[in-house]
Each structure stands twice: as C-alpha cells, then as structure tokens.
Amino acid sequence: MLPFLSNKKSKAGYAQDMIVKDRKPDQSDDKDDPKAFLKACAQDLIDAIKSENVDKVAQVLEDTFEMLDSQPHEEGPHTEEGQE
C-alpha cells in the first residue's frame, strides 16, 4: 500500500502537520505590491539555495520565468548572437 493511503501517521507526517499548524502567514507589507510575486519567488530561491536543493532551485527559476513571461508585455525582435 502506498504510504499516503495509510491511516497510520508517521513521525514525518506528524512533524509536517506541526510545521503547517505553526506556520506564520507570508509577510506582506502591501497586498497591492506589484512585485509581491517576484519577491515571493526570490525568497523561495534563497531558501532553495540555502538548502542546497538543486531541483528546487531549478523549479523556482522555471516557475518565475513562466510567470514573468505570462505577464502582459511587448515582444521585441528575437535575435541570435551574430545575427542582425
């Protein structure tokens, strides 16, 4: 049986429940801050780097790029180095 289908609580599950229960809300001085998402991504990146988690760093970078790319913007010319 898969562990997450079990009714038993593991020690890791208990610790995770405690972390979620005791977690404080994300700090947000201004809910109207247009850079709030970018700041959250920056904090996630800092946390991933501190934990030396390469997969998490890559995921944060990818998520940040996708979010920024999805924002309204004007496309400029796409040029390769050496092309004019």
Sequence and secondary structure as in RCSB ss.txt:
>XXXX:A:sequence
MLPFLSNKKSKAGYAQDMIVKDRKPDQSDDKDDPKAFLKACAQDLIDAIKSENVDKVAQVLEDTFEMLDSQPHEE
GPHTEEGQE
>XXXX:A:secstr
  GGG SS  HHHHHHHHHHHH      S TT TTHHHHHHHHHHHHHHHTT HHHHHHHHHHHHHHHHHS    
     TT  
